[in-house]
């Protein structure tokens, strides 16, 4: 019998925020919950995040925008950039 593939999650930090402690902790939590984790590191653009998600064939994209430097409009623009780029490349979008 074929063993089921672990769900894959891409953990990403986009924008100018260089602090990644939150993303690393979330990546560990996903790993401990049985996910296979792909971590992109800091300073990723929406295009880089989506490209990595497609290349890695992930089931979920988790993004950290936990920075006091971002305004709500900036966070929304970056998040919408990832969503629209992902949709343009044939991806589904389910926001939770």
Backbone atoms as SQL, in Angstrom:
CREATE TABLE atoms (id INTEGER PRIMARY KEY, chain TEXT, resi INTEGER, resn TEXT, atom TEXT, x REAL, y REAL, z REAL);
INSERT INTO atoms VALUES
  (1, 'A', 1, 'UNK', 'N', 0.835, -1.171, 0.000),
  (2, 'A', 1, 'UNK', 'CA', 0.000, 0.000, 0.000),
  (3, 'A', 1, 'UNK', 'C', 0.888, 1.245, 0.000),
  (4, 'A', 2, 'UNK', 'N', 0.520, 2.233, -0.794),
  (5, 'A', 2, 'UNK', 'CA', 1.311, 3.459, -0.915),
  (6, 'A', 2, 'UNK', 'C', 1.068, 4.374, 0.286),
  (7, 'A', 3, 'UNK', 'N', 2.146, 4.882, 0.846),
  (8, 'A', 3, 'UNK', 'CA', 2.054, 5.790, 1.989),
  (9, 'A', 3, 'UNK', 'C', 1.620, 7.175, 1.519),
  (10, 'A', 4, 'UNK', 'N', 0.676, 7.763, 2.234),
  (11, 'A', 4, 'UNK', 'CA', 0.174, 9.088, 1.865),
  (12, 'A', 4, 'UNK', 'C', 1.259, 10.139, 2.070),
  (13, 'A', 5, 'UNK', 'N', 1.253, 11.110, 1.176),
  (14, 'A', 5, 'UNK', 'CA', 2.219, 12.204, 1.267),
  (15, 'A', 5, 'UNK', 'C', 1.819, 13.145, 2.410),
  (16, 'A', 6, 'UNK', 'N', 2.815, 13.603, 3.141),
  (17, 'A', 6, 'UNK', 'CA', 2.559, 14.607, 4.179),
  (18, 'A', 6, 'UNK', 'C', 2.089, 15.885, 3.505),
  (19, 'A', 7, 'UNK', 'N', 1.178, 16.626, 4.155),
  (20, 'A', 7, 'UNK', 'CA', 0.830, 17.931, 3.589),
  (21, 'A', 7, 'UNK', 'C', 2.054, 18.843, 3.614),
  (22, 'A', 8, 'UNK', 'N', 2.188, 19.668, 2.580),
  (23, 'A', 8, 'UNK', 'CA', 3.344, 20.561, 2.458),
  (24, 'A', 8, 'UNK', 'C', 2.891, 22.002, 2.662),
  (25, 'A', 9, 'UNK', 'N', 3.651, 22.728, 3.466),
  (26, 'A', 9, 'UNK', 'CA', 3.354, 24.133, 3.724),
  (27, 'A', 9, 'UNK', 'C', 4.591, 24.968, 3.405),
  (28, 'A', 10, 'UNK', 'N', 4.364, 26.102, 2.760),
  (29, 'A', 10, 'UNK', 'CA', 5.426, 27.069, 2.500),
  (30, 'A', 10, 'UNK', 'C', 5.301, 28.166, 3.551),
  (31, 'A', 11, 'UNK', 'N', 6.350, 28.403, 4.300),
  (32, 'A', 11, 'UNK', 'CA', 6.389, 29.456, 5.315),
  (33, 'A', 11, 'UNK', 'C', 7.253, 30.576, 4.754),
  (34, 'A', 12, 'UNK', 'N', 6.680, 31.777, 4.666),
  (35, 'A', 12, 'UNK', 'CA', 7.375, 32.883, 4.006),
  (36, 'A', 12, 'UNK', 'C', 7.264, 34.175, 4.811),
  (37, 'A', 13, 'UNK', 'N', 8.310, 34.987, 4.697),
  (38, 'A', 13, 'UNK', 'CA', 8.327, 36.348, 5.240),
  (39, 'A', 13, 'UNK', 'C', 8.472, 37.282, 4.051),
  (40, 'A', 14, 'UNK', 'N', 7.467, 38.108, 3.821),
  (41, 'A', 14, 'UNK', 'CA', 7.614, 39.012, 2.686),
  (42, 'A', 14, 'UNK', 'C', 7.838, 40.436, 3.153),
  (43, 'A', 15, 'UNK', 'N', 8.256, 41.259, 2.212),
  (44, 'A', 15, 'UNK', 'CA', 8.498, 42.656, 2.523),
  (45, 'A', 15, 'UNK', 'C', 9.863, 42.906, 3.125),
  (46, 'A', 16, 'UNK', 'N', 9.936, 43.972, 3.898),
  (47, 'A', 16, 'UNK', 'CA', 11.218, 44.424, 4.428),
  (48, 'A', 16, 'UNK', 'C', 11.508, 43.919, 5.834),
  (49, 'A', 17, 'UNK', 'N', 10.576, 43.204, 6.417),
  (50, 'A', 17, 'UNK', 'CA', 10.756, 42.715, 7.781),
  (51, 'A', 17, 'UNK', 'C', 11.839, 41.644, 7.808),
  (52, 'A', 18, 'UNK', 'N', 12.913, 41.897, 8.548),
  (53, 'A', 18, 'UNK', 'CA', 14.024, 40.966, 8.605),
  (54, 'A', 18, 'UNK', 'C', 14.021, 40.084, 9.842),
  (55, 'A', 19, 'UNK', 'N', 12.997, 40.193, 10.675),
  (56, 'A', 19, 'UNK', 'CA', 12.913, 39.380, 11.884),
  (57, 'A', 19, 'UNK', 'C', 12.086, 38.142, 11.569),
  (58, 'A', 20, 'UNK', 'N', 12.664, 36.964, 11.750),
  (59, 'A', 20, 'UNK', 'CA', 11.962, 35.755, 11.334),
  (60, 'A', 20, 'UNK', 'C', 11.679, 34.771, 12.464),
  (61, 'A', 21, 'UNK', 'N', 11.782, 35.222, 13.694),
  (62, 'A', 21, 'UNK', 'CA', 11.536, 34.315, 14.820),
  (63, 'A', 21, 'UNK', 'C', 10.130, 33.729, 14.752),
  (64, 'A', 22, 'UNK', 'N', 9.130, 34.558, 14.428),
  (65, 'A', 22, 'UNK', 'CA', 7.754, 34.063, 14.360),
  (66, 'A', 22, 'UNK', 'C', 7.607, 33.012, 13.268),
  (67, 'A', 23, 'UNK', 'N', 8.194, 33.242, 12.124),
  (68, 'A', 23, 'UNK', 'CA', 8.095, 32.290, 11.021),
  (69, 'A', 23, 'UNK', 'C', 8.795, 30.979, 11.373),
  (70, 'A', 24, 'UNK', 'N', 9.940, 31.068, 12.025),
  (71, 'A', 24, 'UNK', 'CA', 10.655, 29.846, 12.407),
  (72, 'A', 24, 'UNK', 'C', 9.866, 29.045, 13.433),
  (73, 'A', 25, 'UNK', 'N', 9.214, 29.738, 14.377),
  (74, 'A', 25, 'UNK', 'CA', 8.395, 29.036, 15.375),
  (75, 'A', 25, 'UNK', 'C', 7.184, 28.371, 14.725),
  (76, 'A', 26, 'UNK', 'N', 6.550, 29.069, 13.799),
  (77, 'A', 26, 'UNK', 'CA', 5.406, 28.494, 13.089),
  (78, 'A', 26, 'UNK', 'C', 5.855, 27.302, 12.249),
  (79, 'A', 27, 'UNK', 'N', 7.017, 27.413, 11.598),
  (80, 'A', 27, 'UNK', 'CA', 7.543, 26.298, 10.806),
  (81, 'A', 27, 'UNK', 'C', 7.754, 25.066, 11.690),
  (82, 'A', 28, 'UNK', 'N', 8.286, 25.268, 12.885),
  (83, 'A', 28, 'UNK', 'CA', 8.479, 24.145, 13.806),
  (84, 'A', 28, 'UNK', 'C', 7.140, 23.548, 14.231),
  (85, 'A', 29, 'UNK', 'N', 6.153, 24.399, 14.482),
  (86, 'A', 29, 'UNK', 'CA', 4.828, 23.907, 14.870),
  (87, 'A', 29, 'UNK', 'C', 4.196, 23.090, 13.742),
  (88, 'A', 30, 'UNK', 'N', 4.319, 23.569, 12.502),
  (89, 'A', 30, 'UNK', 'CA', 3.815, 22.799, 11.366),
  (90, 'A', 30, 'UNK', 'C', 4.539, 21.454, 11.273),
  (91, 'A', 31, 'UNK', 'N', 5.856, 21.480, 11.421),
  (92, 'A', 31, 'UNK', 'CA', 6.642, 20.239, 11.347),
  (93, 'A', 31, 'UNK', 'C', 6.194, 19.261, 12.423),
  (94, 'A', 32, 'UNK', 'N', 6.029, 19.773, 13.645),
  (95, 'A', 32, 'UNK', 'CA', 5.618, 18.912, 14.752),
  (96, 'A', 32, 'UNK', 'C', 4.201, 18.363, 14.555),
  (97, 'A', 33, 'UNK', 'N', 3.384, 19.063, 13.769),
  (98, 'A', 33, 'UNK', 'CA', 2.022, 18.616, 13.483),
  (99, 'A', 33, 'UNK', 'C', 1.973, 17.651, 12.295),
  (100, 'A', 34, 'UNK', 'N', 3.135, 17.334, 11.715),
  (101, 'A', 34, 'UNK', 'CA', 3.182, 16.349, 10.656),
  (102, 'A', 34, 'UNK', 'C', 3.287, 16.906, 9.248),
  (103, 'A', 35, 'UNK', 'N', 3.482, 18.199, 9.111),
  (104, 'A', 35, 'UNK', 'CA', 3.632, 18.812, 7.793),
  (105, 'A', 35, 'UNK', 'C', 5.076, 18.725, 7.330),
  (106, 'A', 36, 'UNK', 'N', 5.254, 18.720, 6.033),
  (107, 'A', 36, 'UNK', 'CA', 6.568, 18.951, 5.451),
  (108, 'A', 36, 'UNK', 'C', 6.661, 20.449, 5.220),
  (109, 'A', 37, 'UNK', 'N', 7.701, 21.087, 5.723),
  (110, 'A', 37, 'UNK', 'CA', 7.804, 22.547, 5.712),
  (111, 'A', 37, 'UNK', 'C', 8.876, 23.003, 4.733),
  (112, 'A', 38, 'UNK', 'N', 8.518, 23.998, 3.919),
  (113, 'A', 38, 'UNK', 'CA', 9.464, 24.681, 3.041),
  (114, 'A', 38, 'UNK', 'C', 9.537, 26.118, 3.551),
  (115, 'A', 39, 'UNK', 'N', 10.720, 26.561, 3.971),
  (116, 'A', 39, 'UNK', 'CA', 10.888, 27.913, 4.508),
  (117, 'A', 39, 'UNK', 'C', 11.693, 28.759, 3.521),
  (118, 'A', 40, 'UNK', 'N', 11.134, 29.896, 3.111),
  (119, 'A', 40, 'UNK', 'CA', 11.783, 30.734, 2.099),
  (120, 'A', 40, 'UNK', 'C', 12.781, 31.720, 2.671),
  (121, 'A', 41, 'UNK', 'N', 12.710, 32.020, 3.955),
  (122, 'A', 41, 'UNK', 'CA', 13.557, 33.059, 4.522),
  (123, 'A', 41, 'UNK', 'C', 12.886, 34.428, 4.421),
  (124, 'A', 42, 'UNK', 'N', 13.634, 35.458, 4.766),
  (125, 'A', 42, 'UNK', 'CA', 13.103, 36.827, 4.827),
  (126, 'A', 42, 'UNK', 'C', 13.180, 37.532, 3.478),
  (127, 'A', 43, 'UNK', 'N', 12.493, 38.663, 3.424),
  (128, 'A', 43, 'UNK', 'CA', 12.580, 39.620, 2.312),
  (129, 'A', 43, 'UNK', 'C', 12.092, 39.052, 0.974),
  (130, 'A', 44, 'UNK', 'N', 11.037, 38.274, 0.999),
  (131, 'A', 44, 'UNK', 'CA', 10.529, 37.668, -0.224),
  (132, 'A', 44, 'UNK', 'C', 9.470, 38.565, -0.874),
  (133, 'A', 45, 'UNK', 'N', 9.467, 38.621, -2.180),
  (134, 'A', 45, 'UNK', 'CA', 8.431, 39.342, -2.920),
  (135, 'A', 45, 'UNK', 'C', 7.268, 38.388, -3.161),
  (136, 'A', 46, 'UNK', 'N', 6.078, 38.936, -3.467),
  (137, 'A', 46, 'UNK', 'CA', 4.960, 38.045, -3.803),
  (138, 'A', 46, 'UNK', 'C', 5.316, 37.065, -4.917),
  (139, 'A', 47, 'UNK', 'N', 6.036, 37.532, -5.938),
  (140, 'A', 47, 'UNK', 'CA', 6.407, 36.653, -7.048),
  (141, 'A', 47, 'UNK', 'C', 7.315, 35.519, -6.576),
  (142, 'A', 48, 'UNK', 'N', 8.292, 35.812, -5.719),
  (143, 'A', 48, 'UNK', 'CA', 9.183, 34.771, -5.200),
  (144, 'A', 48, 'UNK', 'C', 8.415, 33.742, -4.374),
  (145, 'A', 49, 'UNK', 'N', 7.473, 34.221, -3.565),
  (146, 'A', 49, 'UNK', 'CA', 6.680, 33.323, -2.721),
  (147, 'A', 49, 'UNK', 'C', 5.858, 32.376, -3.589),
  (148, 'A', 50, 'UNK', 'N', 5.176, 32.929, -4.585),
  (149, 'A', 50, 'UNK', 'CA', 4.338, 32.102, -5.459),
  (150, 'A', 50, 'UNK', 'C', 5.188, 31.138, -6.283),
  (151, 'A', 51, 'UNK', 'N', 6.314, 31.613, -6.801),
  (152, 'A', 51, 'UNK', 'CA', 7.199, 30.734, -7.575),
  (153, 'A', 51, 'UNK', 'C', 7.665, 29.557, -6.724),
  (154, 'A', 52, 'UNK', 'N', 8.063, 29.830, -5.496),
  (155, 'A', 52, 'UNK', 'CA', 8.494, 28.748, -4.595),
  (156, 'A', 52, 'UNK', 'C', 7.338, 27.797, -4.299),
  (157, 'A', 53, 'UNK', 'N', 6.141, 28.335, -4.095),
  (158, 'A', 53, 'UNK', 'CA', 4.975, 27.496, -3.804),
  (159, 'A', 53, 'UNK', 'C', 4.669, 26.552, -4.960),
  (160, 'A', 54, 'UNK', 'N', 4.764, 27.071, -6.173),
  (161, 'A', 54, 'UNK', 'CA', 4.504, 26.242, -7.354),
  (162, 'A', 54, 'UNK', 'C', 5.597, 25.190, -7.521),
  (163, 'A', 55, 'UNK', 'N', 6.847, 25.623, -7.404),
  (164, 'A', 55, 'UNK', 'CA', 7.973, 24.693, -7.575),
  (165, 'A', 55, 'UNK', 'C', 7.953, 23.592, -6.519),
  (166, 'A', 56, 'UNK', 'N', 7.574, 23.930, -5.318),
  (167, 'A', 56, 'UNK', 'CA', 7.579, 22.965, -4.213),
  (168, 'A', 56, 'UNK', 'C', 6.267, 22.191, -4.097),
  (169, 'A', 57, 'UNK', 'N', 5.276, 22.535, -4.924),
  (170, 'A', 57, 'UNK', 'CA', 3.979, 21.854, -4.932),
  (171, 'A', 57, 'UNK', 'C', 3.364, 21.798, -3.535),
  (172, 'A', 58, 'UNK', 'N', 3.261, 22.966, -2.908),
  (173, 'A', 58, 'UNK', 'CA', 2.744, 23.022, -1.543),
  (174, 'A', 58, 'UNK', 'C', 1.221, 23.027, -1.529),
  (175, 'A', 59, 'UNK', 'N', 0.678, 22.629, -0.385),
  (176, 'A', 59, 'UNK', 'CA', -0.758, 22.629, -0.171),
  (177, 'A', 59, 'UNK', 'C', -1.232, 23.911, 0.501),
  (178, 'A', 60, 'UNK', 'N', -0.307, 24.624, 1.119),
  (179, 'A', 60, 'UNK', 'CA', -0.655, 25.792, 1.923),
  (180, 'A', 60, 'UNK', 'C', 0.495, 26.796, 1.888),
  (181, 'A', 61, 'UNK', 'N', 0.148, 28.077, 1.822),
  (182, 'A', 61, 'UNK', 'CA', 1.134, 29.154, 1.965),
  (183, 'A', 61, 'UNK', 'C', 0.817, 29.884, 3.258),
  (184, 'A', 62, 'UNK', 'N', 1.790, 29.936, 4.167),
  (185, 'A', 62, 'UNK', 'CA', 1.655, 30.707, 5.394),
  (186, 'A', 62, 'UNK', 'C', 2.635, 31.858, 5.292),
  (187, 'A', 63, 'UNK', 'N', 2.130, 33.099, 5.455),
  (188, 'A', 63, 'UNK', 'CA', 2.991, 34.280, 5.348),
  (189, 'A', 63, 'UNK', 'C', 2.958, 35.070, 6.643),
  (190, 'A', 64, 'UNK', 'N', 4.108, 35.533, 7.046),
  (191, 'A', 64, 'UNK', 'CA', 4.208, 36.408, 8.201),
  (192, 'A', 64, 'UNK', 'C', 4.337, 37.850, 7.728),
  (193, 'A', 65, 'UNK', 'N', 3.489, 38.677, 8.262),
  (194, 'A', 65, 'UNK', 'CA', 3.578, 40.115, 8.007),
  (195, 'A', 65, 'UNK', 'C', 3.564, 40.833, 9.342),
  (196, 'A', 66, 'UNK', 'N', 4.189, 40.202, 10.321),
  (197, 'A', 66, 'UNK', 'CA', 4.185, 40.678, 11.696),
  (198, 'A', 66, 'UNK', 'C', 5.292, 41.708, 11.902),
  (199, 'A', 67, 'UNK', 'N', 5.030, 42.915, 11.451),
  (200, 'A', 67, 'UNK', 'CA', 6.027, 43.967, 11.599),
  (201, 'A', 67, 'UNK', 'C', 5.341, 45.282, 11.904),
  (202, 'A', 68, 'UNK', 'N', 5.859, 46.006, 12.850),
  (203, 'A', 68, 'UNK', 'CA', 5.319, 47.322, 13.158),
  (204, 'A', 68, 'UNK', 'C', 5.581, 48.339, 12.060),
  (205, 'A', 69, 'UNK', 'N', 6.469, 47.999, 11.118),
  (206, 'A', 69, 'UNK', 'CA', 6.790, 48.910, 10.029),
  (207, 'A', 69, 'UNK', 'C', 5.698, 48.971, 8.975),
  (208, 'A', 70, 'UNK', 'N', 4.856, 47.939, 8.918),
  (209, 'A', 70, 'UNK', 'CA', 3.839, 47.871, 7.879),
  (210, 'A', 70, 'UNK', 'C', 2.552, 48.540, 8.324),
  (211, 'A', 71, 'UNK', 'N', 1.977, 49.313, 7.445),
  (212, 'A', 71, 'UNK', 'CA', 0.632, 49.814, 7.670),
  (213, 'A', 71, 'UNK', 'C', -0.340, 48.755, 7.183),
  (214, 'A', 72, 'UNK', 'N', -1.612, 48.893, 7.537),
  (215, 'A', 72, 'UNK', 'CA', -2.612, 47.940, 7.064),
  (216, 'A', 72, 'UNK', 'C', -2.672, 47.908, 5.544),
  (217, 'A', 73, 'UNK', 'N', -2.508, 49.072, 4.897),
  (218, 'A', 73, 'UNK', 'CA', -2.563, 49.114, 3.430),
  (219, 'A', 73, 'UNK', 'C', -1.377, 48.363, 2.825),
  (220, 'A', 74, 'UNK', 'N', -0.208, 48.478, 3.421),
  (221, 'A', 74, 'UNK', 'CA', 0.980, 47.791, 2.916),
  (222, 'A', 74, 'UNK', 'C', 0.809, 46.280, 3.067),
  (223, 'A', 75, 'UNK', 'N', 0.328, 45.832, 4.229),
  (224, 'A', 75, 'UNK', 'CA', 0.093, 44.408, 4.445),
  (225, 'A', 75, 'UNK', 'C', -0.916, 43.877, 3.443),
  (226, 'A', 76, 'UNK', 'N', -1.990, 44.633, 3.231),
  (227, 'A', 76, 'UNK', 'CA', -3.024, 44.205, 2.292),
  (228, 'A', 76, 'UNK', 'C', -2.471, 44.135, 0.871),
  (229, 'A', 77, 'UNK', 'N', -1.641, 45.096, 0.493),
  (230, 'A', 77, 'UNK', 'CA', -1.060, 45.107, -0.856),
  (231, 'A', 77, 'UNK', 'C', -0.158, 43.892, -1.065),
  (232, 'A', 78, 'UNK', 'N', 0.701, 43.582, -0.082),
  (233, 'A', 78, 'UNK', 'CA', 1.593, 42.433, -0.211),
  (234, 'A', 78, 'UNK', 'C', 0.806, 41.130, -0.256),
  (235, 'A', 79, 'UNK', 'N', -0.177, 40.990, 0.622),
  (236, 'A', 79, 'UNK', 'CA', -0.993, 39.771, 0.644),
  (237, 'A', 79, 'UNK', 'C', -1.772, 39.621, -0.648),
  (238, 'A', 80, 'UNK', 'N', -2.402, 40.703, -1.106),
  (239, 'A', 80, 'UNK', 'CA', -3.140, 40.646, -2.366),
  (240, 'A', 80, 'UNK', 'C', -2.210, 40.367, -3.538),
  (241, 'A', 81, 'UNK', 'N', -0.967, 40.832, -3.462),
  (242, 'A', 81, 'UNK', 'CA', 0.013, 40.546, -4.514),
  (243, 'A', 81, 'UNK', 'C', 0.299, 39.061, -4.612),
  (244, 'A', 82, 'UNK', 'N', 0.415, 38.395, -3.475),
  (245, 'A', 82, 'UNK', 'CA', 0.642, 36.951, -3.479),
  (246, 'A', 82, 'UNK', 'C', -0.597, 36.233, -4.007),
  (247, 'A', 83, 'UNK', 'N', -1.769, 36.644, -3.538),
  (248, 'A', 83, 'UNK', 'CA', -3.009, 35.991, -3.964),
  (249, 'A', 83, 'UNK', 'C', -3.221, 36.149, -5.465),
  (250, 'A', 84, 'UNK', 'N', -3.046, 37.357, -5.988),
  (251, 'A', 84, 'UNK', 'CA', -3.284, 37.567, -7.416),
  (252, 'A', 84, 'UNK', 'C', -2.233, 36.856, -8.264),
  (253, 'A', 85, 'UNK', 'N', -0.964, 36.876, -7.843),
  (254, 'A', 85, 'UNK', 'CA', 0.084, 36.177, -8.593),
  (255, 'A', 85, 'UNK', 'C', -0.179, 34.673, -8.583),
  (256, 'A', 86, 'UNK', 'N', -0.601, 34.154, -7.451),
  (257, 'A', 86, 'UNK', 'CA', -0.908, 32.728, -7.352),
  (258, 'A', 86, 'UNK', 'C', -2.092, 32.380, -8.251),
  (259, 'A', 87, 'UNK', 'N', -3.135, 33.200, -8.252),
  (260, 'A', 87, 'UNK', 'CA', -4.299, 32.961, -9.104),
  (261, 'A', 87, 'UNK', 'C', -3.929, 33.012, -10.583),
  (262, 'A', 88, 'UNK', 'N', -3.072, 33.959, -10.944),
  (263, 'A', 88, 'UNK', 'CA', -2.630, 34.088, -12.342),
  (264, 'A', 88, 'UNK', 'C', -1.883, 32.844, -12.807),
  (265, 'A', 89, 'UNK', 'N', -1.315, 32.112, -11.853),
  (266, 'A', 89, 'UNK', 'CA', -0.559, 30.898, -12.174),
  (267, 'A', 89, 'UNK', 'C', -1.371, 29.638, -11.926),
  (268, 'A', 90, 'UNK', 'N', -2.699, 29.793, -11.827),
  (269, 'A', 90, 'UNK', 'CA', -3.586, 28.648, -11.717),
  (270, 'A', 90, 'UNK', 'C', -3.835, 28.127, -10.321),
  (271, 'A', 91, 'UNK', 'N', -3.427, 28.865, -9.296),
  (272, 'A', 91, 'UNK', 'CA', -3.619, 28.392, -7.928),
  (273, 'A', 91, 'UNK', 'C', -4.978, 28.745, -7.369),
  (274, 'A', 92, 'UNK', 'N', -5.404, 27.960, -6.387),
  (275, 'A', 92, 'UNK', 'CA', -6.649, 28.235, -5.674),
  (276, 'A', 92, 'UNK', 'C', -6.334, 29.129, -4.485),
  (277, 'A', 93, 'UNK', 'N', -7.337, 29.887, -4.052),
  (278, 'A', 93, 'UNK', 'CA', -7.162, 30.767, -2.909),
  (279, 'A', 93, 'UNK', 'C', -8.259, 30.493, -1.890),
  (280, 'A', 94, 'UNK', 'N', -7.851, 30.125, -0.699),
  (281, 'A', 94, 'UNK', 'CA', -8.783, 29.926, 0.416),
  (282, 'A', 94, 'UNK', 'C', -8.186, 30.649, 1.611),
  (283, 'A', 95, 'UNK', 'N', -8.729, 31.793, 1.950),
  (284, 'A', 95, 'UNK', 'CA', -8.179, 32.586, 3.060),
  (285, 'A', 95, 'UNK', 'C', -8.777, 32.123, 4.359),
  (286, 'A', 96, 'UNK', 'N', -7.903, 31.932, 5.359),
  (287, 'A', 96, 'UNK', 'CA', -8.369, 31.522, 6.697),
  (288, 'A', 96, 'UNK', 'C', -7.781, 32.423, 7.721);
